[in-house]
């Protein structure tokens, strides 16, 4: 037994958070160790603060609260128990079900918060923001039209070289007054945002004489609104929602107690569970670290897991190794060779007898799978342990099945046919009645013990016999031996 750690006392359990997994105290440094959300934790005292060993920083209460959905709807959350108040009732966070529950384990349904009606001042601000947005859009449109109108048209090819200027209806000859600057107040669904400082201003346009006509389209490129002096607004950063916690699939395996008979079943359940939830563990170190929490504390398996945790956490940074190394170490420690030998022995000696084929085959196939034998050996052991009736039926099959799967299918068909016959004839064929031996038993010598035997009468008495019996005080009934009345 590993004596390097001890469980928490009653007083310590009242201090350490209840949602921590596998809390214990090291007898080497007297520090407290636990796991939370697959993160190994360490603290010098039960009161904290707790250190995330794999991230090398403290565990903040806000980080714990944010791992609980709808935490902002719950008030007065206790860091140790994760119990808070919602609509005047106590609720608690259930780490396994990943939901808030009432004290009677009924889940909490959070009702959506109604949007409050805007105040008069807020309505005024929305109207001003809408007006400014409309004015800003109109000014930008006018600036764009004026800029396009001031752009000279290219020279037309020909001897006259006539330059034609077409003025826009909004163009005013002569110098143009400075266009008003667009308002920096930008309306948005979230309300009126603070003024946005222009990042850059486009350079002053070149004189018209320096414009070079385009060789492909025959017209100068129109100036953009930015070239007319309009400020460039900084783009709004998108508001990202907080990522939802990862969903857990399947059920976690029962804690392993270290018994070899349960080792393979536990490992298959463990490997399948972490295959379904592989996205929740970005590295194999965290995957192995989480898998070590499925060993029952106080058993040989729990001591083995604690030794591996201690060895991994003693390194800087903590190193739990790869999943393949963890699997190899588990098989060497908990699945010894004697288990394989025992499976081979049961594969050869487990007879079907009077059991139904499906019941027997489920048990036999388990030993055959764990034995590691090849197909030919399994076929030999299968035929050897079959019921004699099914075995005789298989011998009459032509062609004879050559694989174990085909043999099992045929044997199951014969067993099913016999089961149907038994259901239609539950008593089976009736045997013929035994013949009587009249030389040994006759009607005259039969004795019925249930009926009392009486002597046969000798006939009626005459008058003289009656007087004689009366005078001598004899029995008036005639029998073989006279007796006194």
C-alpha positions in Angstrom: 0.0 0.0 0.0 1.3 3.5 -0.9 1.8 5.6 2.2 2.8 8.8 0.5 -0.7 10.2 0.5 -3.7 10.2 2.8 -7.4 11.0 2.4 -8.9 14.2 3.7 -10.2 14.5 7.2 -13.8 15.6 8.0 -12.6 19.1 8.9 -10.5 19.3 5.6 -13.5 18.1 3.5 -15.5 21.0 4.9 -12.9 23.4 3.5 -11.8 21.9 0.1 -14.3 22.6 -2.8 -16.7 19.7 -3.2 -16.5 19.6 -7.0 -12.7 18.7 -6.9 -11.9 15.2 -7.9 -9.7 12.8 -5.9 -8.5 15.3 -3.2 -5.7 14.0 -1.0 -2.8 15.2 1.1 0.8 14.3 0.4 2.8 13.0 3.3 6.0 14.1 1.6 5.4 17.9 1.4 2.0 18.1 3.3 0.4 19.8 0.3 -3.1 19.3 -0.9 -3.6 17.7 -4.4 -6.8 17.4 -6.5 -8.1 17.6 -10.1 -10.6 20.0 -11.6 -11.9 19.7 -15.2 -9.0 17.4 -15.9 -6.5 19.9 -14.6 -4.2 18.8 -11.7 -4.3 21.2 -8.7 -2.0 21.8 -5.8 -2.3 24.0 -2.7 -0.3 24.5 0.4 -3.4 24.7 2.6 -7.0 23.5 2.3 -8.2 27.1 2.0 -6.1 27.7 -1.2 -5.1 29.3 -3.3 -5.0 26.4 -5.8 -2.4 26.2 -8.5 -3.1 24.8 -12.0 0.0 22.6 -12.4 -0.3 22.1 -16.1 -0.8 25.8 -16.7 1.5 27.1 -14.0 -1.0 29.7 -12.6 -3.6 30.2 -9.9 -7.2 29.0 -10.3 -9.4 32.0 -10.2 -13.0 31.8 -8.8 -14.2 33.6 -11.9 -12.8 30.8 -14.1 -14.7 28.2 -12.1 -17.9 30.3 -12.4 -17.5 30.8 -16.1 -17.3 27.0 -16.6 -20.9 26.9 -15.4 -23.5 27.8 -18.0 -25.9 30.7 -17.1 -23.7 31.6 -14.2 -24.5 35.3 -14.7 -28.1 34.5 -13.9 -27.2 33.1 -10.5 -26.4 35.3 -7.5 -24.3 34.6 -4.4 -22.4 31.7 -5.8 -20.3 29.9 -3.2 -16.9 29.0 -4.4 -16.6 25.8 -2.3 -20.0 24.3 -3.1 -21.2 26.2 -6.2 -24.5 26.8 -4.5 -26.2 30.1 -5.5 -29.6 31.8 -5.5 -32.1 32.0 -8.5 -35.5 33.6 -8.1 -35.3 33.2 -4.3 -34.4 29.5 -4.3 -31.1 27.7 -3.7 -29.6 26.0 -6.7 -26.4 24.1 -7.1 -24.1 23.2 -10.1 -23.9 19.5 -10.9 -20.5 18.8 -12.5 -21.6 15.4 -14.0 -24.8 16.6 -15.6 -23.3 20.0 -16.5 -26.4 21.9 -15.4 -27.9 23.8 -12.5 -30.2 21.9 -10.3 -32.5 22.6 -7.3 -31.8 21.0 -4.0 -34.3 18.2 -4.9 -32.2 17.5 -8.1 -34.8 19.0 -10.4 -33.1 20.9 -13.3 -33.4 24.7 -13.4 -35.0 26.2 -16.5 -33.8 29.8 -16.9 -36.4 32.1 -18.3 -35.2 34.7 -20.8 -34.8 38.1 -19.4 -37.3 40.6 -21.0 -35.7 43.5 -22.7 -36.5 46.7 -20.8 -38.3 49.4 -22.6 -36.1 52.4 -23.6 -36.3 55.6 -21.5 -37.2 58.9 -23.1 -33.6 59.9 -23.1 -32.6 56.7 -24.8 -35.4 57.2 -27.4 -34.1 60.7 -28.1 -30.5 59.4 -28.5 -31.8 56.7 -31.0 -33.6 59.4 -33.0 -30.5 61.6 -33.1 -28.3 58.6 -34.1 -30.7 57.8 -37.0 -30.7 61.4 -38.2 -26.9 61.6 -38.1 -26.7 58.3 -40.0 -29.0 59.6 -42.7 -27.1 63.0 -43.0 -23.8 61.2 -43.1 -24.9 58.9 -45.9 -26.2 61.9 -47.9 -23.0 63.9 -47.4 -20.9 60.9 -48.6 -23.1 60.6 -51.6 -22.7 64.3 -52.5 -19.0 64.2 -52.0 -18.7 61.2 -54.3 -20.8 62.9 -57.0 -18.8 66.1 -56.8 -15.5 64.3 -57.1 -16.6 62.4 -60.2 -17.8 65.7 -61.7 -14.4 67.4 -61.2 -12.6 64.6 -62.9 -11.8 65.7 -66.5 -12.7 63.5 -69.4 -9.8 62.2 -71.5 -8.8 63.7 -74.8 -10.7 62.2 -77.7 -8.4 60.9 -80.5 -8.6 63.1 -83.6 -7.1 66.2 -85.2 -9.3 68.6 -83.4 -8.5 67.4 -79.9 -11.7 68.9 -78.5 -12.0 68.6 -74.8 -15.6 68.2 -73.6 -16.5 68.8 -70.0 -19.8 67.6 -68.8 -20.8 69.1 -65.5 -23.0 67.2 -63.0 -26.2 68.9 -62.1 -24.7 69.4 -58.6 -21.5 70.9 -59.9 -20.9 74.6 -59.2 -18.4 76.4 -61.5 -15.5 77.9 -59.8 -14.0 76.9 -56.5 -16.0 74.6 -54.3 -16.5 75.3 -50.6 -15.0 72.8 -48.2 -17.4 69.9 -47.8 -18.6 69.3 -44.2 -16.9 66.5 -42.4 -19.1 63.4 -41.7 -20.0 62.9 -38.1 -17.9 60.3 -36.3 -20.9 59.1 -34.3 -21.8 55.8 -35.7 -25.2 54.2 -34.9 -25.2 50.5 -34.1 -27.5 47.8 -32.7 -25.7 48.3 -29.3 -26.5 52.0 -29.1 -24.4 55.1 -30.0 -20.7 54.2 -30.1 -18.1 56.7 -29.1 -16.5 58.9 -31.8 -14.1 57.0 -34.1 -10.8 58.6 -34.8 -9.9 58.5 -38.5 -7.0 56.3 -39.1 -5.7 58.0 -42.3 -6.7 60.6 -44.9 -6.2 60.1 -48.6 -3.6 62.3 -50.3 -4.6 65.5 -52.1 -5.7 64.7 -55.7 -3.2 65.5 -58.5 -3.9 68.5 -60.8 -6.2 67.6 -63.8 -3.3 68.2 -66.3 -1.3 65.3 -64.9 -4.1 62.7 -65.3 -3.3 60.0 -67.7 -6.1 58.4 -69.7 -6.5 54.7 -69.2 -5.3 52.7 -72.2 -7.9 49.9 -71.7 -11.1 51.8 -71.0 -10.3 55.2 -72.5 -11.4 57.1 -69.3 -9.7 58.2 -66.2 -10.2 56.2 -63.0 -12.9 58.0 -60.9 -11.7 59.1 -57.5 -12.9 57.2 -54.4 -14.8 59.0 -51.6 -11.6 58.8 -49.6 -9.8 61.0 -52.2 -12.3 63.7 -51.5 -11.1 64.1 -48.0 -13.6 61.8 -46.2 -12.2 60.1 -43.2 -11.6 56.4 -43.1 -13.5 54.9 -40.2 -12.0 52.1 -38.2 -13.9 48.8 -38.6 -15.9 47.6 -35.7 -14.5 44.5 -34.1 -17.1 41.6 -34.1 -18.5 40.7 -30.8 -17.7 37.0 -30.2 -19.8 34.9 -27.9 -18.0 32.9 -25.3 -17.4 29.3 -26.5 -19.9 26.8 -25.0 -18.5 24.1 -22.8 -17.7 20.8 -24.6 -20.4 18.2 -24.4 -19.6 14.8 -22.9 -20.7 11.7 -24.7 -21.4 8.3 -23.2 -21.0 7.2 -19.5 -17.7 7.2 -17.7 -16.6 3.7 -16.6 -17.0 2.6 -13.0 -13.8 3.1 -10.9 -11.4 0.2 -11.3 -10.7 -1.9 -8.2 -7.6 -3.6 -9.5 -9.1 -7.2 -9.9 -7.7 -9.0 -12.9 -11.1 -10.4 -13.8 -12.4 -6.9 -14.3 -9.3 -5.5 -16.0 -10.1 -6.0 -19.7 -13.7 -5.0 -19.4 -12.7 -1.8 -17.6 -10.0 -1.0 -20.2 -12.4 -1.4 -23.1 -15.0 0.9 -21.4 -12.2 3.4 -20.6 -10.8 3.5 -24.2 -14.3 3.8 -25.7 -15.2 6.7 -23.4 -12.1 8.7 -24.3 -12.5 7.9 -28.0 -16.0 9.5 -27.9 -14.7 12.5 -26.0 -11.4 12.9 -27.7 -12.2 16.5 -28.7 -12.2 17.5 -25.0 -8.5 16.5 -24.5 -6.2 18.4 -26.9 -3.1 16.6 -25.8 -2.4 13.0 -24.7 -0.9 14.3 -21.4 -4.3 15.6 -20.4 -6.0 12.5 -21.6 -3.8 10.2 -19.5 -4.1 12.6 -16.5 -7.9 12.3 -16.7 -7.9 8.6 -17.2 -5.9 8.1 -13.9 -8.9 9.5 -12.0 -11.0 6.4 -12.8 -9.2 4.2 -10.4 -10.9 3.5 -7.0 -9.1 5.1 -4.1 -8.2 2.8 -1.3 -7.5 -0.2 -3.6 -4.4 -1.6 -5.3 -5.5 0.1 -8.5 -5.9 3.5 -6.8 -2.4 3.2 -5.3 -1.0 2.4 -8.7 -2.7 5.4 -10.3 -1.5 7.7 -7.4 2.1 6.6 -8.0 1.9 7.5 -11.6 0.3 10.9 -10.8 3.0 11.6 -8.3 5.8 10.7 -10.8 4.2 12.8 -13.5 3.6 15.9 -11.3 7.1 15.8 -9.9 8.5 16.7 -13.4 8.8 20.2 -14.7 6.6 20.6 -16.7 4.3 17.6 -15.6 4.6 14.7 -18.0 2.0 11.9 -18.0 3.4 10.2 -21.1 1.5 9.0 -24.2 -1.7 7.0 -24.3 0.2 4.0 -25.8 2.7 3.9 -22.9 -0.2 4.2 -20.5 -2.0 1.2 -22.1 1.2 -0.9 -22.1 1.8 -0.2 -18.4 -1.8 -1.0 -17.5 -1.8 -4.3 -19.3 1.5 -5.4 -17.8 0.3 -4.6 -14.3 -3.3 -5.7 -14.3 -3.6 -8.3 -17.0 -1.0 -11.0 -16.2 -0.2 -14.0 -18.4 -2.1 -16.3 -16.1 -5.3 -14.7 -17.3 -4.6 -15.8 -20.8 -3.7 -19.3 -19.7 -7.0 -19.5 -17.7 -8.9 -18.4 -20.8 -7.3 -21.1 -22.9 -8.1 -23.7 -20.3 -11.8 -22.7 -20.2 -12.0 -22.5 -24.0 -11.1 -26.3 -24.1 -13.0 -27.5 -21.1 -16.3 -25.5 -21.0 -18.9 -28.0 -22.2 -22.3 -27.0 -23.5 -24.2 -29.9 -21.9 -27.9 -29.2 -21.5 -27.5 -25.4 -21.8 -29.0 -23.4 -24.6 -26.5 -22.7 -27.3 -26.7 -18.9 -27.1 -26.1 -18.9 -23.3 -23.2 -21.2 -23.6 -21.6 -19.6 -26.7 -21.6 -16.1 -25.1 -19.5 -17.4 -22.2 -17.3 -19.7 -24.4 -16.6 -16.9 -27.0 -15.4 -14.6 -24.2 -12.7 -17.1 -23.2 -11.9 -17.9 -26.8 -11.3 -14.2 -27.6 -9.0 -13.7 -24.5 -7.1 -16.9 -25.2 -5.3 -15.5 -28.2 -5.6 -18.8 -30.1 -5.8 -19.0 -33.9 -9.0 -19.8 -35.8 -8.1 -23.5 -36.3 -7.7 -24.0 -32.6 -10.9 -22.2 -31.8 -12.8 -24.4 -34.3 -11.4 -27.6 -32.7 -12.4 -26.4 -29.2 -15.8 -25.4 -30.5 -16.6 -28.8 -31.9 -15.2 -30.5 -28.9 -17.5 -28.7 -26.4 -20.7 -28.8 -28.5 -23.8 -30.7 -27.4 -23.7 -34.2 -28.9 -27.0 -33.6 -30.7 -25.9 -30.4 -32.4 -22.5 -32.0 -33.2 -24.2 -34.9 -35.0 -26.3 -32.4 -37.0 -23.1 -30.5 -38.0 -21.5 -33.7 -39.3 -24.4 -34.1 -41.7 -24.0 -30.7 -43.2 -22.4 -30.7 -46.8 -20.2 -29.0 -47.5 -18.8 -28.7 -44.0 -18.3 -25.1 -42.8 -14.7 -24.1 -42.8 -14.8 -21.0 -40.6 -15.9 -20.5 -37.0 -18.5 -17.9 -37.9 -20.2 -20.4 -40.3 -20.1 -23.2 -37.7 -21.7 -20.9 -35.1 -24.4 -19.9 -37.6 -25.3 -23.5 -38.4 -25.2 -24.5 -34.7 -27.5 -21.6 -33.9 -30.0 -22.7 -36.6 -30.1 -26.3 -35.3 -30.6 -25.1 -31.7 -33.4 -22.8 -32.8 -35.1 -25.6 -34.7 -34.9 -27.8 -31.6 -36.3 -25.0 -29.4 -39.3 -24.6 -31.8 -40.0 -28.4 -31.6 -39.8 -28.3 -27.9 -42.3 -25.4 -27.7 -44.8 -27.4 -29.8 -44.2 -30.6 -27.8 -43.4 -29.6 -24.3 -43.7 -33.2 -22.9 -42.0 -34.9 -25.7 -42.9 -38.4 -27.0 -44.8 -40.5 -24.4 -43.3 -43.9 -23.6 -45.5 -47.0 -23.9 -47.1 -48.3 -20.7 -45.2 -51.2 -19.0 -46.5 -54.7 -19.7 -48.1 -56.6 -16.8 -46.5 -59.9 -15.7 -49.5 -62.0 -14.7 -47.3 -64.8 -13.5 -46.1 -62.7 -10.6 -49.3 -60.8 -9.7 -52.8 -62.3 -9.6 -56.1 -60.9 -8.6 -56.5 -63.4 -5.7 -53.2 -62.4 -4.1 -53.6 -58.6 -4.4 -54.0 -56.9 -1.0 -55.5 -53.5 -0.7 -54.2 -51.9 2.4 -56.6 -49.0 2.2 -59.7 -51.3 2.7 -60.0 -53.2 6.0 -60.3 -57.0 5.6 -63.3 -58.7 7.2 -64.0 -62.4 7.5 -66.7 -63.9 5.3 -69.9 -64.9 7.1 -70.8 -68.6 7.6 -74.5 -68.3 7.0 -77.6 -67.9 9.2 -78.0 -69.7 12.6 -80.8 -72.1 13.3 -83.2 -71.7 16.2 -81.4 -74.4 18.2 -78.0 -72.7 17.7 -79.4 -69.4 18.8 -80.8 -71.0 22.0 -77.5 -72.8 22.7 -75.5 -69.6 22.3 -77.9 -67.6 24.4 -77.8 -70.1 27.3 -74.1 -70.4 27.2 -73.7 -66.7 26.9 -71.8 -67.0 23.6 -71.7 -64.5 20.8 -74.8 -64.6 18.7 -72.8 -64.0 15.4 -71.3 -67.1 13.8 -67.5 -67.1 13.6 -64.7 -69.6 13.3 -63.9 -69.4 17.0 -66.7 -69.1 19.5 -66.2 -66.4 22.1 -68.1 -65.1 25.0 -70.5 -62.2 24.4 
